[in-house]
């Protein structure tokens, strides 16, 4: 399966209990004397009736652009205007953290400047002249999305904000982010500051490989050192999915008047990790929840060929020899994607091949009492197709 565009998705998803239909093709094989086996034309078995309610397209969301990605299987499950350049708000801090982690020492002391304190909007209450470590600043920046901490990090690593922003853009170019450009380290609206949903996904996936980053973005509460005047500083996450959405593991929120609500959300369930990126949303948490639910519910690993199941019969004179799959083949796909099975030959003998969306996803040899024997003209080899269906309980 390749990348999808617009509101297209892989296959047709389906709600509730659904039946999977498998179309089994018949292969007629005729041979003359000792000549090699020749495969004749294929004829499709008519599909069985379809029952149940189809979900069809992914859920309607308010986001102007979005992308849903299965990180475990490397598949885009759906997208809309995913390459459109838009303001990114505080999701900027994903790149700020990436550059700082690659170029700084976590125990490095950084003295807060007045410029950092004066940046405005979301803050953690830094005081000019106090010193914190890079680790403390990064953690509070990712948990509370502090703009003051973002500027302090930029000045501590780059010397100046302008120098650090150049490092951010160099990193974006290195990562191949074609629709991204940074003008600041915090994400407040500024000309020349933009990214796309697909580029945000790339940034998040790379950043989540760093344990410091991945730990910070799933942290709900963190205590900073007391302010110089003794004020206790406890910051809480801006990501309301943490602790409320099953399996949520981060990663970053954002909002400005120009960007609207922006969110990169990640969740893990049943051995799968999904990312949902929404931009220009009026309700980012609802949008991301709907997309993640869709991804977990409507896609999965299914067996398209099952070991021991009879898929064809070899007719020799008046006798019939059942041919079974020698191994199980599983694939990741939409739970309503049509699966076609073709019986035929390869160099080793009879095989059953599974195709999803016309693309071969695996094959198994067919085994029987005399599966590999070459037929004669009198005992021509015929294939009897059989239907195979199953129910997916959810």
Secondary structure, DSSP 4 states (H G I P E B T S, - for coil): -----TT-BSS-EE-SSEEEEEEE-EEEEE--TTSPPEEEEEEPPPPPPP-S-EEESPPP-S-SEEEEEETTTTEEEEEESTT--B--GGGGHHHHHHHHHHHS-TT-EEEPPHHHHTS-SS-----TT-EEEHHHHHHHHHHH--HHHHHHHHHHHHSSHHHHHHHHHHHHHHTT-TT-B-S-SS----TT-BB-HHHHHHHHHHHTTSHHHHHHHT--EEEEPPPTT---EEEE-S-TTTTTSTTEEEEEEEEETTTEEEEEEEEEETTEEEEEEEEEESSHHHHHHHHHHHHHHHEEEEEEE-TT-EEEEEEETTEEEEEEESS-EEEEEETT--EEEEEEEETTEEEEEEEETTEEEEEEEEE-TTTTPPP-STT-EEB----EEEEE--
